[in-house]
Amino acid sequence: MIVCVCKSISDRQIKACLDAGATTMEDLQIDLGVALCCGKCGPYVEEMVAGATPCCGRACGGCCQSTHVETSTEVVVVRQELALAA
């Protein structure tokens, strides 16, 4: 999904940048240029930064080795199956 329309930056690009070690909004602004034009994507990008954990940069709710990660993955699979059934 495109998060920053001005720079055509997707959520995947932001997540990859977080996975690579970005930890602040400023890091993402320097690396990707998000929220530098109109700023409408700023609040969403800030949420993505706030949800990232220091261990791996993913918003897993804890350590990347936690069981919560597996639960989150299962929820995504169920949502995809429901979308396909509709």
N, CA, C and O atoms as a DFTB+ gen file, in Angstrom:
344 C
 N C O
     1  1       0.842      -1.163       0.000
     2  2       0.000       0.000       0.000
     3  2       0.899       1.242       0.000
     4  3       1.885       1.305       0.735
     5  1       0.553       2.209      -0.817
     6  2       1.301       3.461      -0.860
     7  2       0.938       4.283       0.373
     8  3      -0.236       4.558       0.623
     9  1       1.945       4.670       1.132
    10  2       1.759       5.473       2.334
    11  2       2.026       6.939       2.020
    12  3       1.242       7.815       2.387
    13  1       3.127       7.197       1.345
    14  2       3.513       8.567       0.989
    15  2       3.277       8.745      -0.510
    16  3       4.059       8.276      -1.337
    17  1       2.180       9.435      -0.844
    18  2       1.825       9.621      -2.241
    19  2       2.824      10.546      -2.929
    20  3       3.173      10.333      -4.090
    21  1       3.278      11.560      -2.221
    22  2       4.201      12.536      -2.821
    23  2       5.491      11.882      -3.319
    24  3       5.991      12.225      -4.391
    25  1       6.024      10.944      -2.544
    26  2       7.286      10.286      -2.897
    27  2       7.069       8.860      -3.404
    28  3       8.028       8.164      -3.739
    29  1       5.794       8.425      -3.460
    30  2       5.439       7.084      -3.910
    31  2       6.165       6.006      -3.086
    32  3       6.798       5.106      -3.638
    33  1       6.058       6.118      -1.755
    34  2       6.701       5.178      -0.827
    35  2       5.643       4.261      -0.238
    36  3       4.613       4.722       0.256
    37  1       5.901       2.960      -0.293
    38  2       4.940       1.978       0.207
    39  2       5.237       1.586       1.653
    40  3       6.315       1.858       2.182
    41  1       4.255       0.943       2.273
    42  2       4.451       0.441       3.629
    43  2       5.550      -0.613       3.656
    44  3       6.259      -0.737       4.655
    45  1       5.699      -1.360       2.592
    46  2       6.758      -2.376       2.526
    47  2       8.143      -1.738       2.532
    48  3       9.069      -2.248       3.161
    49  1       8.273      -0.624       1.830
    50  2       9.557       0.075       1.821
    51  2       9.876       0.619       3.219
    52  3      11.022       0.563       3.667
    53  1       8.868       1.136       3.892
    54  2       9.064       1.654       5.244
    55  2       9.433       0.519       6.187
    56  3      10.353       0.660       6.993
    57  1       8.724      -0.609       6.097
    58  2       9.034      -1.758       6.948
    59  2      10.445      -2.267       6.681
    60  3      11.164      -2.624       7.614
    61  1      10.844      -2.302       5.416
    62  2      12.199      -2.752       5.075
    63  2      13.244      -1.819       5.684
    64  3      14.282      -2.267       6.171
    65  1      12.963      -0.534       5.652
    66  2      13.882       0.444       6.232
    67  2      13.961       0.253       7.748
    68  3      15.044       0.343       8.328
    69  1      12.831      -0.007       8.388
    70  2      12.816      -0.281       9.829
    71  2      13.572      -1.573      10.133
    72  3      14.328      -1.639      11.103
    73  1      13.371      -2.585       9.316
    74  2      14.087      -3.858       9.487
    75  2      15.596      -3.674       9.341
    76  3      16.384      -4.376       9.974
    77  1      15.982      -2.721       8.496
    78  2      17.408      -2.473       8.245
    79  2      18.058      -1.622       9.333
    80  3      19.271      -1.417       9.316
    81  1      17.255      -1.124      10.282
    82  2      17.846      -0.411      11.406
    83  2      17.354       0.996      11.659
    84  3      17.773       1.620      12.634
    85  1      16.479       1.519      10.816
    86  2      15.918       2.846      11.081
    87  2      15.085       2.773      12.352
    88  3      14.336       1.817      12.557
    89  1      15.216       3.784      13.205
    90  2      14.494       3.756      14.488
    91  2      13.681       5.009      14.748
    92  3      12.916       5.054      15.712
    93  1      13.825       6.024      13.916
    94  2      13.105       7.277      14.129
    95  2      12.475       7.757      12.835
    96  3      12.803       7.294      11.743
    97  1      11.562       8.697      12.996
    98  2      10.939       9.339      11.842
    99  2      12.006      10.041      11.008
   100  3      11.950      10.031       9.778
   101  1      12.974      10.647      11.682
   102  2      14.047      11.335      10.971
   103  2      14.852      10.371      10.100
   104  3      15.249      10.715       8.987
   105  1      15.090       9.161      10.615
   106  2      15.787       8.150       9.815
   107  2      15.028       7.872       8.523
   108  3      15.621       7.798       7.446
   109  1      13.706       7.718       8.640
   110  2      12.895       7.425       7.459
   111  2      12.828       8.618       6.513
   112  3      12.757       8.445       5.296
   113  1      12.850       9.821       7.066
   114  2      12.850      11.008       6.209
   115  2      14.152      11.096       5.423
   116  3      14.149      11.446       4.243
   117  1      15.254      10.780       6.073
   118  2      16.552      10.825       5.395
   119  2      16.652       9.703       4.359
   120  3      17.065       9.935       3.223
   121  1      16.273       8.490       4.758
   122  2      16.428       7.328       3.877
   123  2      15.409       7.292       2.736
   124  3      15.756       6.946       1.606
   125  1      14.150       7.648       3.027
   126  2      13.088       7.493       2.034
   127  2      12.455       8.797       1.578
   128  3      11.860       8.856       0.502
   129  1      12.577       9.838       2.385
   130  2      11.964      11.118       2.042
   131  2      10.498      11.231       2.416
   132  3       9.804      12.119       1.921
   133  1      10.007      10.339       3.292
   134  2       8.595      10.384       3.683
   135  2       8.305      11.621       4.518
   136  3       9.170      12.110       5.244
   137  1       7.084      12.120       4.407
   138  2       6.562      13.246       5.191
   139  2       7.377      14.522       5.015
   140  3       7.434      15.344       5.930
   141  1       8.000      14.702       3.870
   142  2       8.761      15.928       3.628
   143  2       8.033      16.906       2.720
   144  3       8.413      18.075       2.645
   145  1       6.999      16.451       2.032
   146  2       6.267      17.351       1.122
   147  2       5.001      17.853       1.811
   148  3       5.048      18.867       2.508
   149  1       3.896      17.180       1.637
   150  2       2.632      17.652       2.212
   151  2       2.484      17.246       3.681
   152  3       1.789      17.923       4.439
   153  1       3.129      16.152       4.091
   154  2       3.094      15.727       5.488
   155  2       1.899      14.899       5.900
   156  3       1.805      14.502       7.061
   157  1       0.977      14.621       4.984
   158  2      -0.222      13.858       5.341
   159  2       0.085      12.429       5.782
   160  3      -0.694      11.834       6.527
   161  1       1.197      11.877       5.338
   162  2       1.560      10.507       5.713
   163  2       2.256      10.459       7.074
   164  3       2.429       9.380       7.641
   165  1       2.652      11.607       7.597
   166  2       3.422      11.678       8.836
   167  2       2.840      10.897      10.003
   168  3       3.561      10.107      10.614
   169  1       1.554      11.084      10.341
   170  2       0.996      10.360      11.481
   171  2       1.042       8.835      11.307
   172  3       1.329       8.110      12.260
   173  1       0.760       8.354      10.097
   174  2       0.799       6.911       9.860
   175  2       2.224       6.376       9.969
   176  3       2.453       5.314      10.548
   177  1       3.172       7.115       9.411
   178  2       4.577       6.698       9.481
   179  2       5.042       6.697      10.936
   180  3       5.771       5.795      11.349
   181  1       4.629       7.695      11.716
   182  2       4.973       7.743      13.142
   183  2       4.434       6.512      13.864
   184  3       5.112       5.955      14.726
   185  1       3.220       6.082      13.519
   186  2       2.645       4.870      14.113
   187  2       3.484       3.650      13.760
   188  3       3.697       2.771      14.596
   189  1       3.956       3.600      12.522
   190  2       4.793       2.471      12.112
   191  2       6.096       2.470      12.908
   192  3       6.563       1.413      13.331
   193  1       6.682       3.644      13.112
   194  2       7.924       3.748      13.884
   195  2       7.665       3.345      15.326
   196  3       8.467       2.617      15.912
   197  1       6.560       3.803      15.912
   198  2       6.241       3.502      17.303
   199  2       5.978       2.013      17.513
   200  3       6.241       1.481      18.592
   201  1       5.458       1.338      16.483
   202  2       5.156      -0.083      16.595
   203  2       6.358      -0.978      16.382
   204  3       6.278      -2.179      16.640
   205  1       7.466      -0.433      15.921
   206  2       8.665      -1.228      15.659
   207  2       9.385      -1.533      16.966
   208  3       9.555      -0.655      17.812
   209  1       9.802      -2.771      17.120
   210  2      10.542      -3.159      18.313
   211  2      12.028      -3.068      18.045
   212  3      12.462      -3.253      16.908
   213  1      12.821      -2.786      19.075
   214  2      14.256      -2.636      18.871
   215  2      14.964      -3.912      18.416
   216  3      16.031      -3.838      17.806
   217  1      14.387      -5.079      18.703
   218  2      15.101      -6.321      18.397
   219  2      15.171      -6.600      16.905
   220  3      16.178      -7.114      16.418
   221  1      14.109      -6.266      16.173
   222  2      14.131      -6.621      14.754
   223  2      13.481      -5.576      13.860
   224  3      13.506      -5.712      12.637
   225  1      12.899      -4.536      14.447
   226  2      12.256      -3.518      13.643
   227  2      10.851      -3.866      13.204
   228  3      10.251      -3.127      12.423
   229  1      10.313      -4.967      13.684
   230  2       8.966      -5.370      13.305
   231  2       7.990      -5.092      14.437
   232  3       8.350      -5.171      15.612
   233  1       6.789      -4.776      14.087
   234  2       5.760      -4.509      15.080
   235  2       5.124      -5.826      15.515
   236  3       3.977      -6.110      15.169
   237  1       5.861      -6.617      16.264
   238  2       5.375      -7.939      16.652
   239  2       4.830      -7.963      18.077
   240  3       4.298      -8.985      18.510
   241  1       4.949      -6.888      18.794
   242  2       4.445      -6.853      20.155
   243  2       5.408      -7.421      21.174
   244  3       5.028      -7.608      22.330
   245  1       6.599      -7.694      20.802
   246  2       7.600      -8.243      21.707
   247  2       8.799      -8.705      20.919
   248  3       9.010      -8.281      19.782
   249  1       9.571      -9.558      21.510
   250  2      10.750     -10.093      20.834
   251  2      10.334     -10.854      19.582
   252  3       9.282     -11.493      19.560
   253  1      11.145     -10.788      18.558
   254  2      10.782     -11.468      17.307
   255  2      10.721     -12.982      17.468
   256  3      10.265     -13.679      16.561
   257  1      11.161     -13.488      18.582
   258  2      11.069     -14.915      18.842
   259  2       9.818     -15.257      19.650
   260  3       9.598     -16.419      19.991
   261  1       8.995     -14.243      19.958
   262  2       7.825     -14.473      20.804
   263  2       6.745     -15.232      20.052
   264  3       6.730     -15.259      18.821
   265  1       5.841     -15.849      20.805
   266  2       4.732     -16.590      20.191
   267  2       3.708     -15.642      19.600
   268  3       2.886     -16.047      18.778
   269  1       3.752     -14.371      20.016
   270  2       2.818     -13.393      19.470
   271  2       2.987     -13.237      17.962
   272  3       2.015     -12.967      17.257
   273  1       4.195     -13.401      17.466
   274  2       4.460     -13.283      16.036
   275  2       3.677     -14.348      15.284
   276  3       3.058     -14.060      14.260
   277  1       3.703     -15.572      15.786
   278  2       2.982     -16.648      15.119
   279  2       1.490     -16.375      15.108
   280  3       0.825     -16.628      14.104
   281  1       0.948     -15.860      16.217
   282  2      -0.469     -15.540      16.297
   283  2      -0.831     -14.476      15.282
   284  3      -1.858     -14.582      14.610
   285  1       0.001     -13.447      15.160
   286  2      -0.265     -12.381      14.192
   287  2      -0.293     -12.933      12.780
   288  3      -1.136     -12.534      11.977
   289  1       0.613     -13.841      12.467
   290  2       0.661     -14.443      11.144
   291  2      -0.606     -15.227      10.873
   292  3      -1.136     -15.173       9.763
   293  1      -1.103     -15.956      11.862
   294  2      -2.317     -16.731      11.688
   295  2      -3.505     -15.824      11.423
   296  3      -4.359     -16.155      10.600
   297  1      -3.580     -14.685      12.101
   298  2      -4.678     -13.749      11.896
   299  2      -4.668     -13.232      10.473
   300  3      -5.729     -13.112       9.860
   301  1      -3.508     -12.923       9.932
   302  2      -3.409     -12.431       8.563
   303  2      -3.892     -13.493       7.587
   304  3      -4.609     -13.175       6.638
   305  1      -3.516     -14.738       7.800
   306  2      -3.929     -15.828       6.918
   307  2      -5.440     -15.984       6.951
   308  3      -6.063     -16.161       5.905
   309  1      -6.040     -15.920       8.133
   310  2      -7.487     -16.051       8.253
   311  2      -8.173     -14.909       7.517
   312  3      -9.165     -15.139       6.825
   313  1      -7.675     -13.692       7.648
   314  2      -8.272     -12.555       6.943
   315  2      -8.198     -12.743       5.442
   316  3      -9.151     -12.425       4.732
   317  1      -7.071     -13.258       4.943
   318  2      -6.935     -13.467       3.510
   319  2      -7.914     -14.529       3.036
   320  3      -8.505     -14.390       1.965
   321  1      -8.093     -15.593       3.822
   322  2      -9.033     -16.642       3.442
   323  2     -10.452     -16.114       3.418
   324  3     -11.232     -16.470       2.534
   325  1     -10.803     -15.255       4.392
   326  2     -12.138     -14.673       4.421
   327  2     -12.363     -13.760       3.233
   328  3     -13.452     -13.737       2.658
   329  1     -11.342     -13.009       2.864
   330  2     -11.466     -12.113       1.708
   331  2     -11.669     -12.918       0.421
   332  3     -12.438     -12.519      -0.454
   333  1     -10.979     -14.043       0.317
   334  2     -11.132     -14.880      -0.871
   335  2     -12.504     -15.536      -0.922
   336  3     -13.044     -15.757      -2.006
   337  1     -13.076     -15.852       0.246
   338  2     -14.382     -16.503       0.290
   339  2     -15.503     -15.529      -0.088
   340  3     -16.561     -15.950      -0.557
   341  1     -15.275     -14.254       0.111
   342  2     -16.309     -13.242      -0.153
   343  2     -16.454     -12.964      -1.591
   344  3     -17.280     -12.138      -1.980
